[in-house]
Amino acid sequence: MVLRNSYWLLVIGCWLLVSCSIDKEKEKNNLVFRYNEHSNISSLDPAFAKNQANIWVVNQLFTGLVQLNDSLLVKPDIAKGWTISKDGKTYTFLLRNDVKFHKHQLFGTDSTRAVKASDFEYSFNRLLDANLAAPGGWVLQNVADFKAKNDSVFVINLKQPFPPFLGLLSMKYCSVVPKEIVEYYGSEFRSNPIGTGPFKFKLWVENTKLVLRKNENYYEKQNGIQLPFLEAVAITFLPDKQSEFLQFVQGNLDLLNSIDPSYKDDILTTKGTLQPRYADKVKMQSGAYLNTEYLGILMDGDATLVHSKLIRQAVNYGFDRVKMIQYLRNGIGTPAINGFIPKGLPSFNNLKGYTYQPEKAKNLIKTYKLETGNTQPAITISTNSQYVDLCEYMQRELQNIGLEVIIDVIPPSTLKQSKASGKLSIFRASWIADYPDAENYLSLFYSRNFAPNGPNYMHFSNPQFDAWYEESITTTVDEKRYMLYQKMDSLVMAEAPVIPLYYDEAIRFTQKNITGLGINPINLLSLKRVRKE
């Protein structure tokens, strides 16, 4: 009898042990955050974090001196504080002493080491190294020099005051990397990243799957609890957005970022709200996104028709942006009737820009015909296939005011190259902020930034604009700088080298059990505070 009882106690004990092990494994699996990156990822090296796909994953692996919160305010990160000299040119950062790199055998006995100011000196020099050819070197173009004063003090001197500089330092290009690891791997550091972020690298099968694991030594806490809350992040690379959507609907992905025309009507109503069948299964977050969608006009090209301000203004007045957003974008986005600077920035300009005024547009076309003798004016809009619906809508609208529109659909790579080389008279484009300051948008109209050496694809040149721009980048008082930004924005709208279409909106769909994700105007993915319940 005793043996029999012992046998059953042993069986029950084994069952409980296995059951407990299964429950723990299930709990770990439930703490894995899954998303798909259809654009693929080219590098895990922060020096090459040039697009959203790379930036999102690099943001989990690396950190820098400062970071942005969801309101785009600059907050401490590895630098626990800083001072700025009275002349606005010297930035002195005091570093935390509890930040360690992810574990690696090259660090020796402890398999890790603390971050020092000299690591930032190395990381910044690496960013400027011509042999590396990192696309982010421009971030430091206004920097005269930088130096580690000691292990905990890092000093940066600017050539001239540049108020948006702290925002620039929040970019992933400026992340800290360890010299001994980078030099050991060389170019293969792209697939063997060692950083200081909330997650550490585990596995990357390119074009198939990328896995990150929780960094047990991460330094940030929330309410006394160490971050991150998740155990892991798993990223897949399905190239087809429809397949991505189906995986999300089936519960195999925790996040769906943005809206694609292939499924927008399935998940959203025409008013931009969730379809009733998803209301109990999915959460939707939306907010301002620092992206202006626009048509650019080459001001000095061969197509002389668009040299006329009458034509440029007629196009701006000649189509209904409100109707365009409602029916072609399911209400996602804001009609761009207030200038080029988008919503989400403190210097957003509430000026009265171009609203739908068809009679005014017709009169502008009529005046142009009388002045030039051209009775059949026609323009060509170059775009890629993703925006054909918008351009065809404009084509129909502008024909009603007496302007013929030809649509030229070309591959994205060709569009990009032709736009930079000045081969297109009117081109569809977008500008997503690199850092949270309107200077980033206004630099597109500064005459010294002519493409291909800068972002002024329109070849717009105006002496008054240039004078205000040069004054603004040396003005340290925010209110005065914002006033200059708004003057420049108003001037650009009056001259009309661009046709603003809409200010984009960041939109995210998550499963109901995801909390703490947040949303921000640069659509940066931060997973360190996310819980999966």
Helices and strands as residue ranges (DSSP letters): H 2-30, E 32-36, G 46-48, H 52-61, E 66-68, E 74-76, E 79-84, E 90-95, G 105-107, H 117-128, G 137-140, E 143-150, E 153-158, H 165-169, G 172-174, H 179-185, G 186-191, E 199-205, E 209-214, E 221-222, E 225-226, E 232-236, H 241-249, E 255-257, H 264-267, G 276-278, E 282-297, G 304-307, H 309-317, H 321-328, E 334-335, H 358-372, E 378-383, G 385-387, H 388-399, E 404-409, H 412-420, E 426-432, H 439-442, G 443-445, G 447-449, H 463-472, H 478-495, E 498-511, E 514-515, E 531-532
